[in-house]
Amino acid sequence: MTIGLIGKKIGMTREFFDSGNSIPVTVLSIEKGRIIDIITKEKRGYDAIQVGFGKIKSSKLTKQMKGFFAKKSTEPKRILREFRVDNVSEFKEGNEIGLELFKDQKFVDITSKTIGKGFAGVMKKYNFSGLRASHGVSVSHRAHGSTGQNQDPGKVFKGKKMAGHMGDKIRTIQNLEIIKSDLENNLMYVKGSVPGSKNSMVLIQQKAKTNNKKTTIEKIEELKSKADTSTTKAKTSSKKSKETSAVKPDKPTAKTEKKEVKK
């Protein structure tokens, strides 16, 4: 697990580039986290840091949590999250972690709870084709068909695709591109499908998988360079054609040849 930040999904907008391209982005409001506790192998058998996010009134805390924050001499935090690290000595209690954590990162992994869709049928949930819409199929056009077997085994196996609750599950979308980071306002502009509805909490972490994907800016620059090379080639070819036409002598016509012969 890599160190991450917790933010809020605000909504969507679009970002314009100098080339004129516009890209749809999701705006995330990032909260600065404070390192509350450092966990070592001697304590629990692994190295990690405990980071707190968000503000909460002390009146809403339990006595145990009030004592915990008083012992650490920090303001109460709404969310506590552990992140395992390789070297604990790099971190100190009380230090803050912000957007500078993703300064050199181009892609991130975002985890959140997906939008709840309520009770859904198999056609919406699993993309079933449904039954025929012909004569004889009465009030079962969107049914999923048979579910169980005969006397042997005489039961419905676990994991059978059936109608039920859809969405409202924790999911991680990997390798989402960071288009822009606003350090002053603690905003991150991400391209791609960020899970969750508006105002939902999201966990942003460094990418877990290595990828060879090109960023949007790199793609735009490549297209621009290709266009420039094609225009230069066209200009050079037109110049060469003009030069060759200027160098070629005028061919004598048939009339001028006849006049010269008569003379």
C-alpha positions in Angstrom: 0.0 0.0 0.0 1.3 3.5 -0.9 0.6 6.7 0.9 -2.5 8.5 -0.1 -4.7 11.5 0.5 -8.5 11.7 1.1 -10.5 14.3 -0.8 -14.0 15.2 -1.9 -15.4 14.8 -5.4 -16.8 18.2 -6.3 -18.0 17.7 -9.8 -16.9 18.0 -13.4 -15.6 20.8 -15.7 -13.2 21.0 -18.7 -9.7 22.1 -19.1 -8.4 24.0 -22.1 -4.9 23.6 -23.6 -2.9 26.1 -25.6 -3.5 24.0 -28.7 -7.3 24.6 -28.4 -8.1 21.1 -27.2 -10.6 20.8 -24.3 -10.6 17.7 -22.0 -13.4 16.8 -19.5 -12.0 16.5 -16.0 -13.2 15.7 -12.5 -12.4 18.2 -9.8 -11.3 16.8 -6.4 -10.9 18.9 -3.3 -7.9 17.5 -1.4 -7.7 17.8 2.4 -4.3 18.0 4.0 -3.5 15.1 6.3 -1.6 15.2 9.6 0.6 12.3 10.8 -0.9 11.4 14.1 1.0 8.2 15.0 4.0 6.2 13.7 3.7 2.5 13.9 6.8 0.3 14.0 7.6 -3.3 13.8 8.4 -3.4 17.5 4.8 -2.2 18.3 2.7 -4.2 15.9 5.0 -6.2 13.6 4.8 -3.8 10.6 5.9 -0.2 9.7 3.2 2.3 9.0 2.0 5.8 9.6 -1.4 6.8 10.8 -2.8 10.0 9.1 -5.8 12.0 10.1 -8.1 13.9 7.7 -10.9 16.4 8.1 -12.2 18.4 11.1 -14.7 17.3 13.7 -16.1 18.8 16.9 -14.7 17.3 20.1 -18.3 17.0 21.3 -18.9 14.4 18.7 -16.0 12.2 19.8 -16.2 9.3 22.3 -14.2 9.5 25.5 -11.7 7.1 24.2 -11.0 9.2 21.1 -10.8 12.4 23.1 -8.1 10.8 25.2 -6.3 9.5 22.1 -6.1 13.0 20.5 -5.3 14.6 23.8 -2.4 12.2 24.3 -1.1 13.0 20.8 -1.7 16.8 21.5 -3.4 17.3 18.1 -6.8 18.6 17.0 -9.4 15.9 16.5 -9.7 14.4 13.0 -12.8 12.9 11.4 -11.0 10.1 9.4 -8.0 8.1 10.5 -6.2 6.0 7.9 -3.1 3.8 8.1 -0.5 3.6 5.3 2.3 1.1 5.3 5.7 2.5 4.5 9.2 1.1 3.9 11.1 3.6 6.0 9.5 5.0 9.1 12.4 7.4 9.9 11.3 9.6 7.0 8.1 10.7 8.8 7.5 12.6 12.0 4.4 13.0 14.2 2.6 16.3 13.6 3.9 16.8 10.0 1.3 17.6 7.3 0.9 15.8 3.9 -0.7 17.6 1.0 -0.9 17.7 -2.8 2.9 17.9 -3.0 2.8 14.2 -2.5 1.8 13.8 -6.1 4.1 16.4 -7.5 6.0 14.1 -9.8 3.1 11.7 -10.5 1.3 11.6 -13.8 -1.2 8.9 -12.9 -3.0 7.9 -9.7 -5.4 5.3 -8.3 -8.7 6.5 -6.9 -10.9 4.5 -4.5 -14.4 5.3 -3.5 -17.9 3.9 -3.1 -19.8 3.8 -6.4 -23.2 5.4 -7.0 -26.0 3.2 -5.7 -28.4 2.1 -8.4 -31.0 0.4 -6.1 -32.7 -2.9 -7.0 -31.8 -3.8 -10.6 -32.8 -6.6 -12.9 -30.4 -8.9 -14.8 -30.7 -7.0 -18.0 -29.4 -3.8 -16.4 -27.1 -5.5 -13.9 -25.4 -8.1 -16.1 -26.5 -7.1 -19.6 -28.7 -10.2 -20.2 -30.5 -10.2 -23.5 -33.9 -11.2 -22.0 -36.5 -13.5 -23.4 -38.1 -13.3 -26.8 -40.7 -10.6 -27.5 -42.9 -13.0 -29.5 -46.2 -14.7 -29.0 -46.4 -17.0 -26.0 -43.9 -15.1 -23.8 -46.2 -13.5 -21.3 -45.0 -10.9 -18.8 -41.5 -12.4 -18.7 -39.6 -10.5 -21.4 -37.0 -9.2 -18.9 -36.8 -12.4 -16.8 -33.4 -14.2 -16.3 -34.7 -17.7 -17.0 -34.1 -20.8 -14.9 -32.0 -20.5 -11.8 -31.8 -23.9 -10.2 -31.5 -27.6 -11.3 -33.5 -30.8 -10.9 -33.3 -33.0 -7.8 -29.6 -33.4 -8.3 -28.0 -31.0 -7.0 -31.4 -29.4 -6.2 -30.1 -26.0 -5.2 -29.0 -22.6 -6.6 -25.2 -22.3 -6.6 -23.6 -19.3 -4.9 -22.7 -16.5 -7.2 -25.6 -17.1 -9.6 -26.3 -13.9 -11.6 -29.7 -12.8 -10.5 -31.6 -9.6 -9.9 -30.5 -7.6 -6.8 -28.9 -4.5 -5.4 -26.6 -2.7 -7.8 -23.8 -0.3 -7.1 -22.9 1.2 -3.6 -19.7 -0.9 -3.5 -16.1 0.2 -2.9 -14.2 0.2 -6.2 -10.7 1.3 -7.3 -10.1 2.9 -10.7 -6.4 2.6 -11.7 -4.1 4.9 -13.8 -6.3 8.0 -13.9 -4.4 10.9 -15.4 -3.6 14.1 -13.4 -4.3 17.0 -15.8 -3.6 19.8 -13.3 -2.9 20.4 -9.7 -3.8 23.7 -7.9 -1.7 23.8 -4.8 -3.1 27.1 -3.6 -6.7 26.0 -3.5 -5.9 22.3 -2.9 -7.6 21.1 -6.0 -6.7 18.2 -8.4 -8.1 17.9 -11.9 -8.3 14.3 -13.0 -9.2 12.8 -16.4 -11.2 9.6 -16.3 -14.1 7.9 -14.5 -13.8 8.7 -10.8 -16.0 6.4 -8.8 -18.7 7.9 -6.5 -21.3 10.6 -6.6 -20.8 14.4 -5.9 -19.6 15.3 -2.4 -18.5 11.7 -1.8 -15.1 11.0 -0.2 -12.4 9.5 -2.4 -9.0 8.0 -1.5 -6.2 9.1 -3.9 -3.0 6.9 -4.0 0.1 6.6 -6.1 -0.3 4.2 -8.9 0.2 0.5 -8.0 0.9 -0.7 -11.6 3.5 0.6 -14.0 2.1 1.6 -17.3 3.5 3.0 -20.6 0.5 5.3 -21.2 1.3 8.7 -22.7 -0.2 11.8 -21.1 -2.7 14.1 -22.9 -0.1 16.8 -23.2 2.4 14.4 -24.7 -0.2 13.2 -27.2 -1.0 16.8 -28.2 2.7 17.6 -28.7 3.2 14.5 -30.9 0.2 15.5 -33.1 1.6 19.0 -33.3 5.1 17.9 -34.2 3.6 15.6 -36.9 1.6 18.4 -38.3 4.7 20.7 -38.4 6.8 18.1 -40.2 4.1 17.5 -42.8 3.8 21.3 -43.4 7.6 21.6 -43.7 7.7 18.7 -46.2 4.9 20.3 -48.3 6.7 23.7 -48.3 10.1 22.1 -49.4 8.4 20.1 -52.1 6.6 23.2 -53.4 9.9 25.1 -53.4 11.7 22.3 -55.3 8.9 22.3 -57.9 9.2 26.0 -58.4 13.0 25.9 -58.7 12.8 23.1 -61.3 10.2 25.0 -63.4 12.4 28.1 -63.3 15.6 26.2 -64.4 13.9 24.4 -67.4 14.4 26.2 -70.8 11.4 27.1 -72.9 10.7 24.4 -75.5 10.4 25.7 -79.1 7.0 25.3 -80.5 6.2 23.8 -83.9 5.4 27.2 -85.5 8.8 28.7 -84.5 10.6 25.6 -85.9 8.8 26.0 -89.3 9.7 29.7 -89.5 13.4 28.9 -88.9 13.3 26.3 -91.6 11.7 28.7 -94.1 14.5 31.2 -93.4 
